Amino acid sequence: MKKLIPLFLFICNVSAYAQADLITNIPSRKTTSLNGKWQYIVDPYETGFYNYRYQERNENDREAYWNSDIPENKTDRKEHGYSDKYTLNVPGDWNAQDPKFLYYEGSVWYKRSFDFTKSDTANKVFLYFGAVNYQSDVYLNGKKLGQHKGGFSPFQFEVPDNLLKQKDNFLVVKVDNKRKADEIPTLNTDWWNYGGITRDVLLVEVPQNYIRDYFVHLKKGSTNEIEGWIKKSNNGNEAITLEIPELKFRKKLAATGDSIAFNFKLSKLQLWSPENPKLYNVVIQSASDRVEDKIGFRNVEVQGSKILLNGKPVFLRGICIHEEIPQEIRRANSPADAIQLLSQAKELNANMVRLAHYPHNEHMTRTADSLGLLVWSEIPVYWTINFTSNEVLEKAKCQLKDMITRDRNRASIMIWSVGNETPVHEARTAFMSNLVKTAKLLDSTRLISAALEVHNTNGVQVIDDPLGQYTDLVAVNEYLGWYSGLPSNARTAKWEVKYNKPLFFSETGAEALGGYHADSLTRWSEEFQEWYYKEQVEMMKRMPENFVGLSPWILNDFRSPRRNNPEYQEGWNNKGLFDQKGNKKKAFYVLKAYYDEMEKNYKK
């Protein structure tokens, strides 16, 4: 039990308002959806939050936008109001729903009225948000429940019994997506800053004593030994039963506190893999609570310069994905969106996806489980955040903890990533290595990585980023022939890696405007991108034995304000293998042929 203590003492405390500890496996709980159309007020001056002296309004201030907008009588002055004339869909980003929001960065107030009757078996109710970008202040019936920062993290607040009503509850969320230098991510990114309540909003009902968190996994190095822990919401002696019906396994676990550790062996256990994404129904039950989950069992480890999956070397046929549906120019947010994106990856014959550059919707990781796609999941520690700030480090740790807490039972996830392309200097390496250590503390069963820096020395691509001594594999982004030179430069490229670890290309790619055709020397054409991938593939075939795979940039074209060529970009990063309309570009077929070949080679 001692080894469990650090996990449960790791507490996020980056704002002045308390959040409840995350409840694992929200889909298995009794929930009431608050998705749908929400009324809104655009508030660029934050008038609803600050008075004219720019001081935060007090809770009972009738001009605060979290309070009722209904006048008490005909003489009552109200300078704000919620109306069905102005509505936004939740979940969804505001940018895609009205042209006036396209580039908007600021505050929008969301309001949802609802009725609610607590079920007879529930004692506690939590208000759960899958994600809100970026800062949210949450009010129910005029009372502040709390504040959250982080655009891709789930969070929840316990709702006091005396606050919920059976009729006419008034839920208001102030959403602010302004970029700031001391946040995660920081001011400068290469993706669209979609604002809004971008994921599900749910009321979650649980009993007084409930199963809060758990981790059920295959022991490292084993093929049939299951271990893990269960975390209860209370310190009582209530026993827990763990059951896997398909294997006719049922075990009663004694409890002497709020945490229970377990270890047992199973016969005839089928291991999860991309070729056989076997999931078992796992039931965890107490006298008052019951949760079910679909869990796969597999082992991932590094042995020398190889990555082993279930004891066998694996070559990662990957692709990077942004959480975006390009045909509709919006954030992905539904199970159907997850199926669309991951099915495209399967068409490529990928066995792995890199979810860039932030934790994606839970629909993505659960769908990856069922489709048999390995996952690299990453927090948005991106480029040039403030590496000297302890406060920023704590924010990064909180986002890391939330990512791992939500998805640690997903068999598909093989790599937790702590960042992308961070510049090498002492403060940065101390910051990033701290995150690596934190990730290993939270989950020792997976590989930890980051996209490291690489530099050219007299024609040799040298990887000696000091962060590489801490990560389990050496992953770098390389764009030989796009950001410098021509694709043919890859023919003479040599690689020198300081560390005896697996080498993985976490990005590579070139832009092409879908449907634009010319000769292969013409940048922005599909033929140039096709040439780029042909040269890359030939280079991959010459890579040293420690080369274990790649995840090119990127599956689909996506929106980015950094990309402003008026003829070939117009606010799009067009490195996708699928274009803005969902059509395959010529480079798609080059990469797929390589992946087909590598799949055959690894089956021999």
Disulfide bonds with the S-S distance in Angstrom:
Cys12-Cys398 2.40
